[in-house]
Amino acid sequence: MKITNKHGVPEPLVTLASREYYTKGASQYSVTELLSPPKIKRLREQYNEQIEQDVSDMLWQMLGSALHVVMERGETPGYVTEERLFFEMDGVTISGQIDLQKETPDGIEIMDYKFTSAWAVMQDKAEWEQQLNVYAWLVHKVKGKKVTGLRICALIRDFSRHDKREDYPDSPVHMMDFPLWEPEATEKFVKERLHLHQISKMQFELGEELLPCTPDERWMSETVYAVKREGRKTAIKLFTSIEEAQERAAKEKGYVETRLGEPKRCTGNFCGVAAYCTQYSEWLGNQPGGDAGAEC
Ligand code: SF4
């Protein structure tokens, strides 16, 4: 991947961004890769030389790396920091680096740090629950120890003391507990993820079409219908049902504006490979005013 510096930030920051802090060691899959969509992993490998990322877009990633470096210096009795565990399953080595393990008489409590937004901690975070449970499974398999709890320590980068919304975090450091799965259920989940990645790898090697990203993996937003009135800039109300929107529009003597759902991971290029993805270019081509089949 090429790191660009479009905004002329100081060179040491570019050096920092270019340095590889994160390593999956001798494993074929890190837990993060295993949980991410197989298509993204294959496209990233295929286009690694061409992919560009500007240093200005890597701020939070760099702070995340910096936190890992700082963590390694913060040794505290009763805690294991930054331990990478390896486990071989079906001939494939999987590894996961656990930020923090608190050792208690009953077992191990696993914690992971996340630099994130207030909005994110107010959502259902299935991927965090999956990640923590795969770490718990690794601890169970590799260390033979019982895991007693799973927690995320969310460091909220856009925290505001003035935001009074229900469920809004009450501090810029927000602890979140997640349910612990049975080890057998987690192992089944890991096998399924591995199987999907292996299918994708085989398709890639044979030059076949890759397994598509699912709507969830593409962060597909819902189509909504905005009830509007001439002369008013904002919508009166948003509906997910067109019938309800039309009914309300009739009462308001207004009209309905359709706001089509979109795959936000693709449109924002949060996967980093949108420019090389035919699934995305096909979606673009099928949009109103889009050029069907256009290259992006
Ligand atoms: S552009 Fe969208 S569909 Fe393509 S790899 Fe990225 S997330 Fe998946």
Boltz pocket constraint, residues with backbone or C-beta under 6 A from the ligand:
constraints:
  - pocket:
      binder: B
      contacts: [[A, 37], [A, 39], [A, 40], [A, 43], [A, 213], [A, 217], [A, 218], [A, 263], [A, 265], [A, 266], [A, 271], [A, 272], [A, 273], [A, 274], [A, 277], [A, 278], [A, 279], [A, 280]]
      max_distance: 6.0
